Amino acid sequence: MAEPLLDVRNLRVWFPTDDGVVKAVDGVSFQVFPGQTLGIVGESGSGKSVSMLTTMGLVSHDQAIIEGEVIFQGQDLLKLPSDEMRTIRGNKMGMVFQDPMSSLHPFYKVGDQIVEAIRSHQDMSKRDAMDLAVDMLRRVGIPRPEERANQYPHEYSGGMRQRAMIAMALVLNPDLLIADEPTTALDVTVQAQILDLIDRLREEFNAAVVIITHDLGVVAEHCDEIQVMYAGRIVETGDARDIYYHAQHPYAWGLLQSIARMDQEMDRLRPIRGLPPSLIHVPSGCAFHPRCPYVMDVCKREVPELIPSNGHHASACHLSLAEKERIFREEVAQQA
Amino acid sequence: MARYLIRRTLFGVLVLIVVSLFTFIVFVKLPTQDPAIRLAGKHPSAQQLALIRHNLGLDRPIYVQYWNFARGLIPWPGFFLDPKVYYSWYNQVPVRTEIASRFPVTLVLTLGATVLWLLMGIPVGIMSATKRGSAMDRTAMVFALVGVSAPIFWLSLVLLYVFHFQLHIAPSTGIPEGMSLWQAVWSGIFVLPWISLAITNAAFYSRMVRGNLLETMGEDYIRTARAKGISERRVIYKHGLRGALTPVVTMLGLDVAFLLGGAIITESVFQLPGIGQYALNSLYTDDFPAVMGVTVVGAFFIVVANLAVDVVYAFLDPRVRYT
């Protein structure tokens, strides 16, 4: 097995606020290997974005209490001085954000913004950098890139803006691309195009990709590994087949059952009962226990460990493996 | 863009007409001393008074009188403040000449104060926003609150008292007879007036820059800029400030235009012979053509500035396009 490109160990990111400490990420460990796509799935407030923002160094030590290790290409990023971190950020690691309209500066031309990314890491003339930017715009599928580079973000369509953001994140050939809800703000047809683009570029650039999303449909086709997060912790990991056909965690079951289906008769949608937990007053034991239809006494007392059942399929639940498989077979598989 | 400019210019002329009409009506309604009496010598006869009034055009119907003033509104040489109509009742000088000779003083006052308040206000605003909540930020904002709240006449008098009367550092008020404007500037006569005008505006601008910059720094594109790995300095100045300063530019245009029409209080306290002082004197002496002239000039500056800042805004913010 090759060395992991990114090795996150026991990451904790806590934000002190007037109302208490918000435990956004509470003991998260995972690895990303070169050329792999990891999908991080969870609802708002599950800690999926914060863990990657911390990896990028965009959550500073004045804002949050950060513990654990984030080892990228052999270096612990959390211990790096900010100047060194800046040479990695945007250069070896690129990030794409959710809303491309507000994520690009409205007053500067798109080409200039990409050139800025290039020239802050590499010694290149403006002309050469602009050529590279135009080339990158072409590679992400923007027609007439020389003209487009001279335009402003508001002159682009939504899908094009996201392509431009991706171009900007990949222009320096990073080893890791992080996409935070890259398709959430786009039309469904454009979503598919963008995800295909990310797949294609991953191969071309030989990069690893982390896609953060709340949409199970997005991860199904495009991710090798999937990680489900809830209340700042990872509750299940596995590949796409594991999660869709053999899910082991009640939260994952809830997610699968809540998908609206066109091929079934449905009177009403089946949401997960209850509300997402407060990250200040996280429920004791298993954070999902107040909403779990299969809750037991032990769930309220002990935090379940993420235990592998076979290979890399792991779940954090006190139910036995046999029970998990039975429940999935009898209840979830019928409906999901 | 051309159509937009033409529309705005026509609208600007309309504004001048409304302003002048309003001023005219107010003046007509005010109980003022008959200018003929003042201009005539001692013991004027009724005939002399009638003659003077005829020369001043006061025996014509009101709308004809207004029409004469209105013709002087067209901002074209030859028409603007036409001296046949805009002729001071008080000191028998064309209003236009008087304003032109006083304008340099007001200009020097305005420009000096503007530079000073920008140099004071903007860095303080940036520093407050980037070090928000720190002791420096809180202190700066308290000073800003004081600066914004202090009435300018009070501020001017306090400065004069402290720096001239007590410490003998600053020169006295007024420009001595025979001294040119340049000499006046060099001898520091404008320093206290600049400071007093600048303090109020610097306070206001620092609060505005702070607020705008805080808002801009919370935008998504700042997060993207940091994600690109550029230096924090560049993030603040190239990305954050650029968005934060556009409203400041707009305000600046209007503030400068307003002051060019005459900083009445400052000029009065410091006895500076600018347009503001002229306006005040004209009001005291019921010199109607002068009042109209000054009002029209002031309104003209503001109309032009309004148009200028809108055009500049379109350059600064590429999302704005005028048709």
Interface residues (C-beta under 8 A of the other chain):
Chain A: M56 L58 R86 T87 I88 R89 G90 N91 G94 M95 F97 D99 S102 S103 L104 H105 P106 F107 Y108 E116 A117 S120 H121 Y152 H154 M165 M168 A169
Chain B: E219 D220 Y221 R223 T224 A225 R226 A227 K228 G229 I230 S231 R234 K238 H239 R242 G243 L316 D317 P318 R319
